């Protein structure tokens, strides 16, 4: 019987695919006031993928504790887009 794939499984595959493409391995971490300024991102799909990967890293850093997906997404979005995004919102 096949196992049902979860969002976490999909996100893990996304992370692995990005790491293979970039040739890098990022360790999941949560840092207070971490800011990754938004670079000129011309492809909205790339932006969403970067946010998705960061949100998954936050999820992993918390020990894969379910129920915080929205918080992880918003934190990742804030880190990727930077302070100028919050001011515009």
Secondary structure as the mmCIF struct_conf table of DSSP 4:
data_model
#
loop_
_struct_conf.conf_type_id
_struct_conf.id
_struct_conf.beg_label_comp_id
_struct_conf.beg_label_asym_id
_struct_conf.beg_label_seq_id
_struct_conf.end_label_comp_id
_struct_conf.end_label_asym_id
_struct_conf.end_label_seq_id
HELX_LH_PP_P HELX_LH_PP_P1 UNK A 2 UNK A 5
HELX_RH_AL_P HELX_RH_AL_P1 UNK A 7 UNK A 22
TURN_TY1_P TURN_TY1_P1 UNK A 23 UNK A 23
HELX_LH_PP_P HELX_LH_PP_P2 UNK A 26 UNK A 28
TURN_TY1_P TURN_TY1_P2 UNK A 32 UNK A 33
HELX_LH_PP_P HELX_LH_PP_P3 UNK A 37 UNK A 39
HELX_RH_AL_P HELX_RH_AL_P2 UNK A 44 UNK A 61
TURN_TY1_P TURN_TY1_P3 UNK A 62 UNK A 63
BEND BEND1 UNK A 64 UNK A 64
BEND BEND2 UNK A 66 UNK A 67
HELX_RH_AL_P HELX_RH_AL_P3 UNK A 69 UNK A 81
HELX_RH_AL_P HELX_RH_AL_P4 UNK A 83 UNK A 88
#
